[in-house]
Amino acid sequence: VFATAGVSKKIRIYEFRDAINDSLELHWPLREIYCRSKLSCISWNPYVQQYIACADYEGLVNVFDVNTGLAVCTLEEHEK
């Protein structure tokens, strides 16, 4: 699987085999995870592969469980 994110305020998880299948005109994500703000980056956890972290333009870093689509934790920016 792989993930995309951006100004749509969503993380979309896709199956790689479906994405490279030229016979399909539309590629539907396996899961969409909704966020409060536009996203600047995402990263898979290399140790717990069901977790994905994202940073947004409000200064938050959220860690989501890809299987449930729920936030595991949220970290806020700091001044120092």
C-alpha positions, 0 to 999 in steps of 0.5 A: 500500500501507499499513501497520498496527502495534501491540500484536500485535508485527507490521507488516502491509502491505496493498494499498489496493484490497483493503482498500476492496473491500466484497465481501471479508469478510476482508482478508489482508495482503500481508506480515507483519513480526514484531517482538520487542516491542509497536510504538509507531509506524511510518513509511515512508522517503520516499526509499527506499519499500521501507523502513519504520521502527518504534519499539518499547516496548523503546527500539529503532528497526528499519528493515525492507525490506518486500520481504524482511521482514528488518531492515536496521538496528537502533538502540538508545536512548541515555542522553543 
